[in-house]
Amino acid sequence: VKVMEYENITIECLVTGDTDPQVEWFKDGEALEAQGNRYTDVLGVRHKLVFRSALYSDSAQYTCSAGSGPDANDTITLDVLYAPRIVNSYKWSPSGSNHDKDAMVDV
C-alpha cells in the first residue's frame, strides 16, 4: 500500500474464531505499541491499525497476528511517499572570491 506523507490510513484485519482471539500488531517483526500518530481499534471482528498523518518513518511491513495457526497471520507493506526536500544546504566563498557560492546536497 502506498500513501503520501501526512495522509491518514487504516490497515484492517478481519479476525474470526471459536474463541475470542488475542490480536497483536507487529512492525518489521517487532511488537507494536500505540504512539503519537498511530493507534489500534477494534469493531467486532475488524481489528484496525490507524495512522493519523502517516510519516515516512511509518514505512514498514505490518503484521496482524491472531495466534500461531497457519492462517492466523497476515502481513502488508506500507510505503509512505514524500515530496523531495533539501536536507542540507551550504554557502561558502572560494579562496580569493568576494562572492558566495551555494551548494545543495542530499535531495
C-alpha positions in Angstrom: 0.0 0.0 0.0 1.4 3.4 -0.9 0.2 6.7 0.7 1.6 10.2 0.7 3.2 11.5 3.9 0.7 13.2 6.2 -2.3 11.2 4.8 -4.5 9.2 7.1 -4.6 5.4 6.6 -6.2 2.4 8.3 -4.9 -1.1 7.9 -7.7 -3.6 8.7 -7.5 -7.3 9.7 -10.7 -9.4 9.9 -10.3 -12.0 12.7 -12.7 -14.8 13.4 -12.5 -18.0 15.5 -14.2 -20.2 18.1 -12.5 -18.4 20.9 -12.0 -14.6 21.4 -8.6 -14.3 19.7 -5.9 -12.1 21.1 -4.7 -9.9 18.2 -1.2 -8.3 18.2 0.3 -6.0 15.6 4.0 -6.1 14.6 6.2 -3.6 12.7 9.0 -5.3 10.8 8.7 -8.3 13.2 8.8 -6.2 16.4 5.7 -5.9 18.7 4.0 -2.6 18.1 2.8 -0.2 20.7 0.4 2.7 20.2 2.3 6.0 19.9 1.9 9.5 18.6 0.1 9.3 15.3 -0.7 5.5 15.5 -3.3 3.6 17.5 -5.3 0.3 17.3 -9.1 -0.1 17.3 -11.5 -3.0 17.4 -15.0 -3.1 16.0 -16.4 -6.6 16.2 -14.1 -8.9 14.0 -12.4 -5.8 12.5 -9.0 -5.1 14.1 -7.6 -1.8 12.9 -4.2 -0.2 12.9 -4.9 3.6 12.4 -2.3 6.2 11.3 -3.2 9.8 11.6 -0.9 11.8 9.4 1.4 9.0 8.3 5.2 9.7 8.4 8.0 8.4 6.3 9.3 6.5 9.3 6.0 4.6 9.4 7.1 2.8 6.1 7.4 -0.9 7.1 5.9 -4.4 7.0 3.0 -4.6 9.4 1.7 -8.0 10.6 -1.7 -8.7 12.2 -1.3 -11.9 14.4 -4.2 -13.8 16.0 -2.2 -16.8 17.2 0.1 -19.5 15.9 -2.0 -21.3 13.3 -1.2 -21.3 9.6 -3.9 -18.8 8.8 -3.5 -16.7 11.9 -1.1 -14.0 10.5 -1.4 -11.5 7.7 1.3 -9.0 6.5 1.1 -5.8 4.5 3.8 -3.4 3.3 3.2 0.3 3.9 5.2 2.7 1.8 4.9 6.3 2.9 5.9 8.6 0.0 7.2 12.1 0.5 7.9 15.1 -1.7 11.6 15.9 -2.4 13.2 18.3 0.2 16.6 19.8 0.8 18.3 18.0 3.6 21.5 20.2 3.8 22.4 23.5 2.2 25.8 25.2 2.4 27.3 28.6 1.5 31.0 29.2 1.1 33.3 31.7 -0.5 36.0 30.2 -2.7 39.6 31.4 -1.9 40.2 34.9 -3.4 36.5 35.4 -4.2 34.1 38.0 -2.9 31.1 36.1 -4.0 29.2 33.3 -2.1 28.6 30.0 -3.8 25.6 27.8 -3.0 25.8 24.0 -2.8 22.8 21.7 -2.1 23.2 18.1 -1.3 21.1 15.0 -0.4 17.8 15.9 -2.2 
